Amino acid sequence: MHATQWNRTRGALGVCCAALLAASVVPSASGEPSGFTKRTLHFAVVIGPERDVDCDIVGDLYLPSDAGPQHRVPAIAATHGFGGSKEDQRDLGEFMTGRDYAVLAFSSLGFGGSTCRISMDTPAYDGVAVSQLISFLGGADKIAFEDAEHTRPAPVLDAIQLDAMDHTGRSSAHDPRVGMIGASYGGGVQFATASVDPRLDTIVPMITWNDSLYSLAPNNADLPVGVDERTPGPSKYLLAQDLLTNAAKDPDKAPPPASWSDRNCPRFYPAACQVILHWYITGAPSEADVESVRYGSVVTYADKIRIPTLLTQGQQDTVFLLNEAGATYQALAADGTEVKMLWHRWGHDSSNVVPGELQWAHPDWEQRYQVDATLRWFDHHLKGTGEEDLAAFSYFRDWIPEGSATSPWATSDRYPVAATASYCLSGDEALVPDKTAAATSVPPGAAPPGKAQSKTAQLRTGPGDESLAWSTEPLAAPLTVVGVPTVRIPVSADSTATVFLHLADVDPSGNEESIYRQVAPAKISGSGIVTFTLPGIVHQFPAGHRLRLVVTGSSAEFRGDALPVLTEFESGERSVLTLPVVP
């Protein structure tokens, strides 16, 4: 990712967590939120595997003005993105009180006035910390204070609806009716909390990760399942740089990360700092780094998430791909956990929402698909009202004209979608419909299946701009791809090599556009057939356009090979691109 693009991404992180995580309610007659109270509190929490680290978390409690012992309301714990604070959730607190919810907006450990170090949303630290906030919401004393020194206890909270049993069927002390919502870093902490506290009732994690190893150093070669890679790929060094800069004591005066030691990132726990420094400087994490970074990832404890989960992920997001939400969805669904998934347009790369997306502060009440879905989810799972009839999988289609009578949202009763289309990679640089595939796999609008020519093409990785490409004929009809494509190719490499794959849309004039500017890095070595997993997309290739598969030997977004490595890619009937498609 170029520096200018990453700066835009950093801005999107803040805007997404401030504007997009603000909240809306069905407006009153005056169009204004109903009455509420707001109180800033400090929470004394004890964290760590041994529960021996004392911290102060600062938060704002928003209550409907009539909430109390005679009118108890469910609660929502609101979290923010990396580098944010409780202030990002102000609109959420103000507006959701008008829908008769309490909101506890808090600054995560190490951010926004809260003490202790950043642990990257690990269960033993961040999850345990939020668990104690849940106890406060459930009426526990000696947790909330009016001052950061914890000398003036706050009154016990008696305005939150209580549950007789937690989701395991047991009676738990101080058990409130409570859900969570948050994006990015504020999504990861929800999984961490759900894994350690059975009193949490539902979560809405947005634009977040499944496996932070994949997020920081993706390797899309022969993934066994989801994004659960076995060997790290090239590092997203600009992402590591941004994490380090945000974790500096004074980010505006931080030295270049390449000259850092753990003294320069005192807001991180030393182990976390060293992992990211190692990634940034060398691009080659150690086995210890891998285990450390995955400790805070839901991929390692998905079997402990047993509560209703609404996942949302951004199509315009090179930080956490659609693949990550898809992996979490499949893991939770396989364990029998109630889970729904929604792919919207906005993400870390773009905070510009369109009608129907999550624009809480100023919603379009005629096209409020994502707003309505989120509110109905909370109403059903926290209040027990209304029907929760969301489709298993919903996705935004950016090719539907704004203002059209056709909704830009579509749904599927399953993920992945049922149909696929297959192309063979031909030696004449063509993508040829796979004649060995079933009839349902013939791409819409494609020419009749033909024979793919066999040929071996060479590519040198590392510095330079070498690339290989295969393209379809101009499509006779639109081709709509929804999901995660894969490509199987016989390859060989003189030594371990890093390659980058992506799909592109080529218009009749020959202009090529990479889908969402996303690429799939992969490490290959030796020789054999490799299945590469490409970035998930929701894209329609119009009639007259060409679909192109591109393989390059370097990428501005990743730390690739420092020295050239010769690789070979075999075209022919054994080389197949498979696309998840919908009508």
C-alpha positions in Angstrom: 0.0 0.0 0.0 1.4 3.4 -0.9 2.0 5.9 1.9 -0.7 8.2 0.6 -3.2 5.4 0.5 -2.3 4.3 4.0 -2.8 7.8 5.3 -6.3 7.6 3.8 -6.8 4.3 5.5 -5.7 5.6 8.9 -8.3 8.4 8.4 -10.9 5.9 7.6 -10.2 4.0 10.8 -11.0 7.1 12.8 -14.0 8.1 10.7 -15.5 4.6 10.6 -15.3 4.3 14.4 -16.6 7.8 15.0 -19.2 8.4 12.3 -20.1 4.9 11.3 -20.3 3.6 14.8 -22.5 6.5 15.9 -26.0 5.3 16.4 -29.5 6.2 15.3 -33.0 5.5 16.5 -36.4 5.7 15.0 -36.8 9.5 15.2 -39.2 11.1 17.6 -41.7 13.6 16.4 -39.2 16.4 16.8 -36.5 14.3 15.1 -34.3 14.6 18.2 -33.2 11.8 20.6 -35.2 11.4 23.7 -33.8 12.4 27.1 -30.8 10.7 28.6 -28.1 11.1 31.2 -24.4 10.8 30.7 -21.8 10.1 33.4 -18.1 9.5 33.1 -16.8 6.7 35.3 -13.5 5.0 36.1 -13.4 1.3 36.4 -10.9 -0.6 38.5 -10.2 -3.9 36.7 -7.7 -6.6 37.3 -6.3 -8.4 34.2 -3.7 -10.9 33.0 -3.4 -14.7 33.1 -2.7 -14.5 36.9 -5.2 -11.6 37.4 -2.4 -9.6 38.9 -2.4 -6.4 36.8 -4.4 -3.4 38.1 -5.8 -1.0 35.4 -8.1 1.9 35.2 -10.7 2.0 32.3 -12.5 5.2 31.6 -16.0 5.1 30.2 -19.2 7.0 29.7 -22.4 5.6 30.8 -25.5 6.7 28.9 -28.9 6.0 30.4 -32.4 6.8 29.2 -33.8 9.4 31.5 -36.5 7.1 32.8 -34.2 4.0 33.4 -34.1 2.8 36.9 -35.2 0.0 39.3 -38.8 0.3 38.0 -37.8 0.4 34.3 -34.7 -1.6 33.6 -33.2 -1.6 30.1 -30.8 -3.8 28.2 -27.2 -2.5 27.7 -24.8 -2.2 24.9 -21.1 -2.0 25.5 -19.5 0.1 22.7 -15.9 -0.2 21.6 -13.7 1.8 19.3 -11.0 1.2 16.7 -7.2 1.1 17.2 -6.1 4.6 18.4 -9.6 5.7 19.2 -11.4 6.4 22.5 -14.8 6.4 24.2 -15.5 9.7 22.6 -15.9 7.9 19.2 -19.1 6.4 20.6 -20.8 9.6 21.8 -23.5 9.5 19.1 -24.1 5.9 19.7 -24.7 6.6 23.4 -26.9 9.6 22.8 -29.1 8.0 20.1 -29.5 4.4 21.4 -30.8 5.8 24.7 -33.8 7.0 22.6 -34.4 3.3 21.7 -34.5 2.4 25.4 -31.0 1.0 25.7 -28.2 1.9 28.1 -24.8 2.3 26.5 -21.4 2.0 28.1 -18.8 3.5 25.8 -15.3 2.8 27.1 -11.7 3.4 26.1 -9.9 0.1 25.6 -6.7 -0.7 27.6 -3.9 1.7 26.6 -6.2 4.1 24.7 -8.2 7.2 25.4 -7.3 7.8 29.0 -7.4 4.1 30.1 -4.3 2.8 31.7 -2.3 -0.4 31.1 -0.7 -1.6 27.9 -2.1 -2.6 24.6 -2.4 -6.4 24.3 -4.1 -6.6 20.9 -7.5 -7.8 22.2 -6.3 -11.0 23.9 -8.9 -12.8 26.1 -6.7 -12.8 29.3 -6.3 -9.1 29.1 -8.9 -7.2 27.1 -11.6 -9.9 27.4 -11.2 -10.2 31.2 -11.2 -6.4 31.5 -14.6 -6.1 29.7 -15.9 -8.9 31.7 -15.6 -6.7 34.8 -17.5 -3.9 33.0 -20.2 -6.5 32.5 -20.3 -7.1 36.2 -20.7 -3.4 36.8 -23.7 -3.3 34.4 -25.1 -6.3 36.3 -25.0 -4.4 39.6 -21.6 -5.3 41.1 -20.0 -2.8 43.5 -16.4 -1.8 44.0 -15.8 -1.6 40.2 -17.0 1.8 39.2 -15.5 5.0 40.7 -15.9 8.7 40.1 -12.1 9.3 40.0 -9.1 7.8 38.4 -7.6 7.1 41.8 -10.5 4.9 42.7 -11.2 6.6 46.0 -14.8 7.7 45.4 -17.1 4.7 44.6 -19.9 5.3 42.2 -23.4 4.2 43.1 -24.3 0.6 42.3 -26.1 0.5 38.9 -29.7 -0.6 39.2 -31.1 0.3 35.8 -30.1 -2.6 33.7 -32.2 -5.6 32.9 -30.9 -8.8 34.6 -30.9 -12.4 33.4 -31.7 -15.4 35.5 -29.2 -17.6 33.6 -26.3 -17.1 31.3 -26.0 -18.7 27.9 -24.7 -21.9 29.3 -27.9 -22.3 31.3 -26.3 -21.5 34.7 -27.0 -18.8 37.1 -24.3 -16.2 37.2 -23.8 -13.3 39.6 -24.4 -9.8 38.3 -25.7 -11.0 34.9 -27.0 -8.1 32.8 -28.8 -8.3 29.4 -26.0 -6.9 27.3 -24.6 -6.9 23.8 -21.5 -5.4 22.2 -20.8 -3.5 19.0 -17.6 -2.1 17.5 -15.3 -2.1 14.5 -11.8 -3.2 13.7 -9.9 -3.3 17.1 -13.3 -2.9 18.6 -14.5 -6.0 16.9 -11.7 -8.2 18.1 -12.4 -7.4 21.8 -15.9 -8.7 21.4 -14.7 -12.2 20.5 -12.2 -12.0 23.4 -15.0 -11.1 25.8 -17.4 -13.7 24.5 -14.7 -16.4 25.0 -14.3 -15.7 28.7 -17.7 -14.5 29.9 -20.9 -16.5 29.4 -23.0 -13.5 30.5 -22.5 -11.6 27.2 -25.7 -12.2 25.1 -24.8 -11.1 21.6 -22.1 -9.4 19.6 -21.8 -7.3 16.4 -18.1 -7.3 15.3 -17.4 -5.2 12.3 -14.5 -5.0 9.9 -12.3 -7.1 12.1 -9.9 -10.0 11.8 -10.2 -13.8 12.1 -6.4 -14.5 12.3 -4.1 -11.6 13.0 -1.2 -13.7 11.5 -3.1 -13.6 8.2 -3.9 -9.9 8.6 -0.3 -8.9 9.1 1.5 -11.4 6.9 -1.0 -13.2 4.6 0.1 -16.4 2.8 -2.6 -17.5 0.3 -0.9 -20.7 -0.9 -2.7 -23.9 0.0 -4.7 -22.6 2.9 -6.2 -25.6 4.7 -9.4 -23.8 5.8 -10.5 -20.2 6.0 -7.4 -18.0 6.4 -5.7 -20.4 8.8 -2.3 -20.3 7.2 0.6 -22.5 8.4 3.5 -20.4 7.0 3.5 -16.6 7.3 3.6 -14.7 4.1 5.1 -11.3 3.3 4.5 -8.6 5.9 2.2 -5.6 5.5 5.0 -3.4 6.6 3.0 -0.1 6.4 0.3 -1.6 8.6 3.0 -2.6 11.2 4.4 0.9 10.9 1.1 2.4 11.7 0.5 0.1 14.7 3.9 1.1 16.1 3.4 4.8 15.5 -0.1 4.8 17.2 1.4 2.9 20.1 4.2 5.5 20.7 4.0 7.6 23.9 3.7 10.7 21.6 2.8 9.5 18.1 3.4 12.9 16.5 7.0 12.8 17.7 7.8 9.1 17.1 11.1 8.3 15.4 11.1 6.1 12.3 10.1 2.6 13.4 13.2 1.0 11.9 15.2 2.7 14.6 13.0 1.6 17.5 13.4 -0.8 20.4 10.6 -1.7 22.8 11.4 1.5 24.7 9.7 3.4 21.9 6.3 1.7 22.2 5.6 1.7 25.9 1.9 1.4 25.3 2.4 -2.1 24.0 3.2 -5.1 26.2 6.9 -5.8 25.4 6.1 -9.1 23.6 3.6 -7.5 21.3 6.0 -4.6 20.6 8.8 -7.0 19.7 6.6 -9.1 17.4 5.5 -6.0 15.4 9.0 -4.5 15.3 10.4 -7.8 14.1 7.7 -8.0 11.4 8.4 -4.4 10.3 12.2 -4.6 10.3 12.9 -8.1 9.0 9.6 -9.2 7.4 10.3 -12.7 8.7 8.5 -13.5 12.0 9.8 -16.3 14.2 7.8 -19.2 15.5 7.4 -17.4 18.8 6.2 -14.3 17.0 3.5 -16.4 15.2 2.2 -18.0 18.4 2.2 -14.6 20.2 0.3 -12.8 17.5 -2.3 -15.5 17.0 -3.1 -15.6 20.7 -5.4 -12.6 20.2 -7.2 -14.1 17.2 -10.6 -15.7 17.3 -9.3 -18.5 15.0 -7.6 -20.0 18.1 -10.8 -20.0 20.2 -13.8 -19.9 17.9 -15.2 -22.9 19.6 -15.7 -20.8 22.7 -18.0 -18.3 20.9 -21.5 -19.6 21.6 -23.7 -16.5 21.4 -25.6 -15.0 18.4 -23.1 -13.1 16.3 -23.8 -10.6 13.5 -20.6 -10.2 11.4 -20.2 -7.3 9.1 -17.2 -6.7 6.8 -16.1 -4.1 4.3 -15.6 -4.7 0.6 -13.3 -1.7 0.4 -10.8 -2.9 2.9 -7.2 -4.0 2.4 -6.5 -4.3 6.2 -9.0 -7.0 7.0 -10.3 -8.7 3.9 -13.8 -10.2 3.3 -12.0 -13.6 3.6 -11.5 -13.0 7.4 -15.2 -12.6 8.1 -16.0 -15.5 5.9 -13.6 -17.7 7.8 -15.1 -16.6 11.1 -18.6 -17.2 9.8 -17.8 -20.8 8.7 -16.1 -21.6 11.9 -19.0 -20.4 14.1 -21.6 -22.0 11.8 -19.7 -25.3 11.9 -20.0 -25.3 15.7 -23.7 -24.6 15.6 -23.4 -21.0 16.8 -26.1 -18.6 15.4 -24.3 -16.4 13.0 -25.3 -14.0 10.2 -23.0 -12.1 7.9 -23.3 -8.8 6.0 -20.8 -7.4 3.5 -21.1 -3.7 3.1 -19.2 -1.3 0.9 -17.3 0.8 3.5 -14.2 -0.4 5.2 -10.8 0.7 6.3 -10.0 2.0 2.8 -13.1 4.1 2.5 -15.4 5.6 5.2 -17.8 6.9 2.6 -21.1 5.2 3.2 -23.9 5.0 0.7 -27.7 4.9 1.3 -28.6 1.8 3.2 -25.3 1.4 4.9 -24.3 2.1 8.5 -24.8 5.9 8.7 -26.1 6.0 12.2 -25.9 9.8 12.9 -27.9 10.8 9.7 -29.5 7.6 8.4 -31.5 7.4 5.2 -34.7 6.1 6.6 -35.9 5.0 3.1 -32.8 2.8 2.5 -31.5 1.8 5.9 -30.7 -1.8 5.3 -27.6 -2.1 7.5 -29.0 0.3 10.2 -32.2 -1.7 10.3 -30.5 -5.0 10.3 -28.3 -4.1 13.3 -31.2 -2.6 15.3 -33.5 -5.5 14.6 -30.6 -7.8 15.7 -30.3 -6.1 19.1 -34.0 -5.8 19.6 -34.5 -9.5 19.0 -31.6 -10.7 21.1 -31.6 -8.2 23.9 -35.3 -7.2 24.2 -36.9 -10.3 22.8 -39.0 -8.2 20.5 -39.6 -8.5 16.7 -38.5 -11.1 14.3 -34.8 -11.6 13.5 -35.2 -12.7 9.9 -31.9 -11.7 8.4 -30.6 -13.8 5.6 -27.6 -16.0 6.4 -25.6 -13.8 4.0 -26.3 -10.3 2.8 -24.1 -8.2 0.5 -24.1 -4.7 -1.1 -23.9 -4.4 -4.9 -22.1 -1.2 -5.9 -23.2 -1.6 -9.5 -26.8 -0.9 -8.8 -27.5 2.8 -9.6 -28.2 5.0 -6.5 -32.0 5.8 -6.5 -32.8 2.7 -8.5 -36.0 0.9 -7.8 -33.9 -2.2 -7.4 -32.3 -2.6 -3.9 -28.5 -2.5 -3.9 -28.6 -5.3 -1.3 -28.9 -9.0 -2.1 -29.1 -12.0 0.1 -28.2 -15.7 0.1 -29.5 -18.5 2.3 -25.9 -19.8 2.5 -22.3 -18.9 2.5 -20.4 -19.7 0.3 -22.9 -19.2 -2.4 -23.9 -22.4 -4.2 -22.8 -21.8 -7.8 -19.3 -21.6 -9.2 -17.8 -20.8 -12.6 -14.5 -22.2 -13.8 -11.9 -21.0 -16.4 -8.7 -22.8 -17.5 -5.5 -20.8 -17.8 -4.4 -21.2 -21.4 -0.8 -20.9 -22.8 -2.0 -18.1 -25.1 -2.7 -15.9 -22.1 -6.4 -16.6 -22.3 -9.0 -17.7 -19.7 -11.0 -20.4 -21.4 -14.2 -21.8 -19.9 -13.4 -25.2 -18.3 -14.8 -27.9 -20.6 -14.4 -30.5 -17.8 -16.6 -28.6 -15.4 -20.3 -29.3 -14.9 -22.7 -27.3 -16.9 -23.5 -25.1 -13.9 -19.9 -24.1 -13.7 -19.8 -22.6 -17.2 -19.4 -18.8 -16.7 -22.3 -16.7 -17.7 -21.6 -14.8 -20.9 -18.5 -16.9 -21.7 -17.6 -18.4 -25.0 -18.2 -22.1 -25.4 -15.7 -24.3 -23.5 -12.5 -24.8 -25.5 -9.2 -26.5 -25.1 -6.6 -24.7 -23.0 -3.1 -24.7 -24.5 -0.3 -26.0 -22.4 2.7 -23.8 -21.8 5.1 -22.9 -19.0 5.8 -19.2 -18.3 8.5 -17.8 -16.2 8.3 -15.0 -13.6 11.1 -13.4 -11.6 10.1 -12.2 -8.2 11.6 -9.4 -6.2 12.5 -5.9 -7.4 11.0 -5.0 -10.8 7.6 -5.2 -12.3 7.4 -8.6 -14.0 4.0 -10.1 -14.3 1.9 -12.8 -16.0 -1.8 -12.4 -17.0 -4.6 -14.4 -18.5 -7.8 -12.8 -19.8 -11.3 -13.9 -21.0 -12.8 -12.9 -24.3 -15.2 -9.9 -23.9 -18.1 -11.2 -21.9 -21.4 -11.6 -23.7 -23.4 -11.1 -20.5 -22.6 -9.7 -17.0 -20.6 -12.0 -14.7 -21.3 -11.5 -11.0 -18.8 -12.8 -8.5 -19.7 -12.9 -4.8 -17.2 -14.6 -2.5 -13.7 -15.9 -2.4 -12.2 -17.1 -5.8 -9.4 -19.7 -6.0 -6.9 -20.6 -8.7 -5.1 -24.0 -8.9 -1.8 -23.9 -10.9 1.2 -26.2 -11.2 4.2 -24.0 -10.1 7.9 -24.4 -9.4 10.4 -22.1 -7.7 14.2 -22.2 -7.5 13.9 -21.4 -3.8 11.2 -19.9 -1.6 9.5 -17.2 -3.6 6.8 -14.6 -3.0 4.2 -13.9 -5.6 1.1 -11.7 -5.7 -2.2 -12.5 -7.4 -5.2 -10.4 -8.1 -8.3 -10.1 -10.4 -8.9 -7.2 -12.6 -11.8 -5.8 -14.7 -10.7 -4.7 -18.2 -13.1 -2.4 -20.0 -13.5 -2.3 -23.8 -10.9 0.5 -24.1 -8.3 -1.7 -22.4 -8.3 0.1 -19.1 -7.5 -2.3 -16.3 -8.9 -1.9 -12.7 -7.8 -4.1 -9.9 -10.8 -5.1 -7.8 -10.7 -3.0 -4.6 -6.9 -2.7 -5.1 -6.5 -6.0 -3.2 -3.8 -8.6 -3.9 -3.2 -12.1 -2.6 0.4 -12.7 -1.5 1.7 -16.2 -1.5 4.9 -18.1 -0.6 5.8 -21.0 -2.9 8.8 -23.3 -3.0 9.8 -26.5 -4.8 7.4 -27.8 -7.5 3.8 -29.0 -7.4 0.2 -27.9 -7.8 -0.7 -25.0 -5.6 -4.2 -23.7 -4.8 -4.1 -19.9 -4.3 -6.9 -18.2 -2.4 -7.7 -14.7 -3.8 -9.3 -11.8 -2.0 -13.0 -12.0 -1.5 -15.0 -9.7 -3.7 -18.5 -8.6 -4.6 -18.2 -7.4 -8.2 -20.0 -7.5 -11.5 -18.0 -7.7 -14.7 -20.2 -6.0 -17.2 -20.9 -7.4 -20.7 -18.2 -6.3 -23.1 -15.6 -6.3 -20.3 -12.9 -8.9 -19.8 -12.0 -10.7 -16.5 -8.2 -10.9 -16.0 -6.1 -12.9 -13.6 -2.7 -11.2 -12.9 0.4 -12.7 -11.1 3.2 -10.3 -10.2 6.6 -10.7 -8.5 6.3 -7.7 -6.3 3.8 -5.4 -4.6 4.1 -1.9 -3.1 1.9 -3.0 -0.3 4.0 -5.9 1.0 7.6 -6.7 1.8 8.4 -9.1 -1.0 11.6 -10.9 -2.1 14.8 -8.8 -1.7 16.5 -10.8 -4.4 15.0 -12.3 -7.6 13.7 -15.8 -7.5 12.9 -17.6 -10.8 9.4 -19.2 -10.8 7.4 -21.1 -13.4 3.7 -21.2 -13.9 2.1 -23.9 -16.0 -0.9 -23.1 -18.2 -3.2 -25.8 -19.4 -6.2 -27.9 -18.4 -4.7 -28.5 -14.9 -4.7 -24.8 -14.2 -8.2 -23.6 -13.2 -9.6 -20.4 -11.8 -12.8 -21.0 -9.9 -15.2 -18.1 -9.1 -18.2 -18.1 -6.7 -21.0 -16.6 -8.9 -24.7 -15.5 -8.6 -27.2 -14.8 -11.3 
